[in-house]
Amino acid sequence: MAFTLPKCGFVFWPVGTGDSTTIVVKANEVIVQVDLHHLGKSDDKETPHVPIVDELVRLLPKRNGQPYLSVFMLTHPDKDHILGFRDLLSRVTIGELWHTPRIFREYKKDFCDDAQAFRDEARRRRGVTIEKKGAVGAGDRVRVIGHDEGTFQREAYKGFPYEWRAFPGKSITKLDGTDYAGTFEAFIHAPFKNDSADTRNNTSHALQIALTNGLGVGKALLFGDREYPTVNQIFTKTKEREREQYLEWNVALAPHHCSKKVMFWKDEGQQSESFRQNVMKAYADAALPGAYIVASCDANFGDGEGRNPPHLSARLRYEEIVSTGHFLCTHEIPNQTKPEPIKFEVGEKGFSYEKPSALAAAISAGVAAAVAAARGTGAPPQTQVGFGDLP
């Protein structure tokens, strides 16, 4: 049976080591896509990687005969978060784009073609928004999230309406021209004021997305690829301002290529690593009962140099935060051969994970047992293997 979206909820796709998260705000009407990673090899039916652009074209609601995506949000313009955007833009109408100012401050000049396509489209929408003084319609809307006065003082942004900017510490409830307060809320944790000159990872959007359906509420933490200092800053600042409700989570997407950096530090001159207890405790304190952690990556975890996301040791720590079986890797559910999208439903009575079929679960259990046996004591593997490289 072909995969179907939840009526209201979150979907994490098996797209290799890269992020693709779909948020269903209102069934058959309002869909938000956070990041995109469409591998060329996913067109081969034998590969376990989902052709995410094809799936979105199939699943999105139609407007005027065209697949319609209400919002596309780019956390940051690295290849594993934007691959396939040019194709998506040619096949789907996108009501609104969300991005950080960083895409117009890139200093490495190494954008991939899809990141460039996103920047070109954002630039086009910026021009329309200025020309129409903010009174833009579907297909032309663009929202810039984050502080960066250097960008907004440039001539290209002269006259860009303040209403199309958003900042950390604030919430967004409007999507594609309609206010969904009481149903959708995106609380912005970052980027911070001083992030714009940092690495791309540390300019990532960091948000808590809350969906409400009747009495049911589901909260997701999406921190992009943020590293330890800014993840710690998010938890610290939010608590200082007594806004812990915006740290609560039913599902958290593991910070991607930076899981080892999020969870560990190495003393200068020493080989051993020490666990960052403050980050672990912060995640644990904010977890709601029955919470899940999702890692969007291939299922070849290890402790060797460069083996993340997330590092195997980080995975074991994540598993300590949540209940048994509540750490989910997108390429392990229900098994590594034929992984399925990980789907969470926000129903009228609460938040729930839609588990795979009994047969698929049995296969998955067998794989899990084999992995556990292979781990042995959990000691790091002696042979280093590359991890997370794009094809």
N, C-alpha and C positions, 0 to 999 in steps of 0.2 A: 504494500500500500504506500502511495506517495506521501511524503511528509506534509503535514499541515501546520500552520501557525496557530499558537494559542489565541483565544478570543481576547485575552489581555495578559501580557506577560513578557518574558525575556527568552531569547534564543541565542545560544552560543554555537557557532558552526565549526565543524571539523575542516579547517582550511590550511592544515599544516601549521608551521610556527609563524603565526600571524593572527591578527585580531579581526573578527567580523561578528558584531553583536547586533541583533535585531530586537527592537522594542515595539511591542504591539500595544498602542494606547487604546485604540478602539477598533474592533474587528472589522475587516473589510473596508476600513476608512482611513485610519490614522496610523501610519507606520514610520518609525524612526530607525535609521541605520547608523550605527557608530562604527566607523572604520570599515575597511574592505581589504580582502586578500584573496584575489582570484588567480590561482596558479594556472599556467598554460597546460600543465600535465593533468589538471583536473578534468579536462575534456575526455580523457581516456576512462572508459567505464570501469576498467580494472583497478584504477587508483582509488585509495581510500579518501582522497581529498575532494571535497564538494565544490562543484563549479558555482560559486556563490552568486555571480551575476546572473547566470541562467536561472537559478532558483528564485532570485528576487523577481526577475521578469515573470516567472510562472506564478508566483504567490501574491504579488502586490495587487491591490485593488485597481480597477481600471477607471480612468476618466477620459472621456472623448476617445475611447478605444485604445488608449495608451496606458501602460503600467505607470502607477503614480506613487511616488515616495514623498511623504510630507516633509521630512527633514533628513539631510545627510550631515552628520557631524564628524569632522576629522579631528582626532585627538592631537596628532602631530604628523608632519609630512614625511615620515620614513616609509620606505618601500613596502614593508610588511603590514602597513596600515592603510595603504591607498592603492595597492596594485589592482588594476581592473577598472579604475574610475572612468577613464576615457570611454571604455566600452559601455559602462553603466549609463553615462551621460547621453550616449547616442541612442540608447534603447529605452530609457525611462525618463519621465518628466519628474524633476526634483523641485518641489515647492520652495524649499528654503535650505541654505547652506549655513553651517556653523563652523567657525574656525578661530584660531588664535591669531594675534597680529604677527606672530613669528613668520608666517608664510611669506610676508612681504619684507622681512628683515634677514632672509637667509644669507649667510656669509660664506658657506662652503661651496656654493654654486654646484652642488651635486644632486639636485632634484632628479628623480626618475621621471620618465615621460608622463606617468599618471599624476604625479605630484604637480608637475608643470601644468597639466590639463586642469587640475583643480584650481591652481593659482590663477590661470587665465580666466576660468569661469567666475571665480570670486571677484577678480578685477572687473570683469564685464558687469557683474551685478552691482558692484560698488558704484560704477559710473551711472547706471540706471537709477540707483537709489539717490545719489546726489542730484541728478537731473530732475527727478520727480519729487524731491524734497521729502523722501521717506514714504510716499504714497505708492508703494510698489505692490504688484500682484504676484500670484503664484508663478513660479518659474524665474522670478527676478529677485526674490528676497534673499538677504544675506545678513547674518548676525556675527559680529566680532566680539569674542569673549576674552577679556583680560585687559590689564593696564599696559599701555605702551605709548607714552606721550610723544616719543620720538617718531613713531609711525603716524600718529594722528596730527602732528604738526606739519607733516609733509604736504606739499601742494596737491598731490593726488587725492588726499583725504579732506581737502578744504570743502566744508559744507556737508560732510557726512553726518547724518542726523544722529543725535545722541540716543534717540530711542532704539537704534539698531546696534547699540553697544550694551554689553553686560559685564559684570565685575564679580570677583570673589566676594563671598559673604552675602550674595543676593540669590534669589530664586527666579527661574523662568517657568512660567506656566502657559505661555502663548506659543503655539506651534502653527506655522504657516498661516498666520492671520487670524487664528481662532484661539480664544482663551479657554484652557482646559483646567482651570483651578478646581481643585477637589477631585480631579481624576489623574492629572499629571503634574509633577513638580521636579524640576532639575535644579538642585542646590549646587552652586558653583564653589568649589573649594580652591581651585587654582586654574590658571596661572597667577602667580603673585606679581607684584610690581617689579621686583628685581629679577624675574625669570627670563626676560626677553633676550638677554645676552648669554644665557646658559646653554648647555647642550640641548639638542632637540628633545631628548627624552624628558628633560626637566622643564620644558615649556608645554608639556602635555596638558590638555584639559584634565581636570580631576573633578568628578561630580558624584553626587548621590542622586540617583533617579528613583523617585517614589511613584508607584502606580496605585490607584485606589479604585476598587470595584465593589460597590455596596459596603459591606462591613470588612471586606478583605483589603489588605494592604501588602504590597511587596516592595522592598527597598534593595537597590543594587548599588554597590560601590564600583565605579569605573575610574581607575587612576592612571590610565594610559601606561606609559613606560617610565613613570617617575621613579627616581632613585631614593636612597635612604634619607638624605637631608630634607628633601621636600615632602616626602611621605611623613616623616616625623613632625615636620612643621605643620602639616595639615592637621594631624591629630592634636598637637599641642595648642595651636591657635584656636581650633574649634572648641576645645575644652575650656580654654581661658575665657572665651566669650559665652560660655554656658549654653552652647548649642549642640549638646551631645546627640540630640535627636537626628541631627544631620550626619552623624557618623554611624548610626544604626544600619545594619545590613542583614538581609535574608540570603543574599548571594553577593560574593565579591569576586571580581575578576583579578586573578593574581597579576601583579605588575609584571610586565612581559619580560623583555630581555634583562630586566634589572632585578629579578627576584633574589639573586645572590647578593647584590649590592644592598637591597632593601633589608635583608635578613642578617648579614654578616659584616664584620669588620676585621681587619688584620692589623695587629700591633706592628709598628715599624721595627724592622730587624728580626721579626719572629715569623715562623712558618705557620703556626697554629692560628685558627680563626675562632673568634668568640661570637656567640649568638647575641643578636640585638634584642635583649629581653624587653626593652621598652616598646618596640614596634609590635612584637608578639603579643604583649599584654594589651596594647591599644586595640589591636584587631580583636582579641578575645573579649575584651570588655564591651566592644560595640556590637558583637554578634548577637543576633536575636535567636531565640530557641529554635533548634533544628536547622541552623544556617548551613549554607553550602559555599565552598570555594571552588571556582572553575579555573583551570589552566588551559589556555588556548594555544596548544602546541602539539607537535609530534610526541609520541609516547616513548622516547628514548632518553629517559632521565639518567643523569650521572653526576659524579662529583669532580670529574676532571676539569682542567682549565678550559673555560669557554663553554662548559656544558650547562647551559641555561637557555630558555626559561622553563619552569623554574629549576634551579639547581636541585639535585636529589635531596641534599640535606635540608633545603628550604621546603621541599615537598613534605618531608617527614615532619617538619615543624608545623606546616599548615595543617597536616592531618591531626596534630595534637589539639588544634583549635576547635575543629568541628567533630561531630559524631562519626562513628565508624561508617565508612562508605559515603561520606559527604564531601570528600575531596574528589572532584570529577575532572578528568582530562578529556578534552574534546576528541582525542584519538584513541580512547579506551572504552567509550560507551557506545553500544554494549560490548564491543570487542575491537581489536586493532585492525582486523581485516575489513570489516564493514561498519565503521563508526557512523552513528546517527547524530543529528543535531541535538544538543542538550536543551530541553524545553522546560521552562517554569511557567506555571499558570497562576495568575492572580484572580481567584474566584470570589464570589460574593461572601464566602465564609473564610477565606484566607489564602495564604501562599502555599503552593505545593509543587513538587518536582514530578514530572510525568516520566515514570520509570519505563525502561524498554520492556518488550514482551518477555514472558517467562523463558522461552527458548533462548532468546538473545541474552538474557540475564545469566542463564546457565553457562553459556559459552563464555561470557565475560568473567564469571566467577572462576572458571577454569584458567583463563588467562591470568587473572589476579593471583591465583594460587601459584602458578608457574613463576610469576614475577617475584612473589614473596620468597619462594624457594631459591631463586637465583640470587636474591639480595644477600642471603645468609645473615651475617651479623650486621649488615648495613654499612660495612666498611667501604671507603671509596674504591672504585675500580682502578686497577694499575695501569690500564691502557687508556690513553686519552683519545677521544674521538670527537671530531667536530660536531657542533650542535647548533641548529637553528639557521644554517646557511641557506640562502635562497637558491633555487635551481637556476 
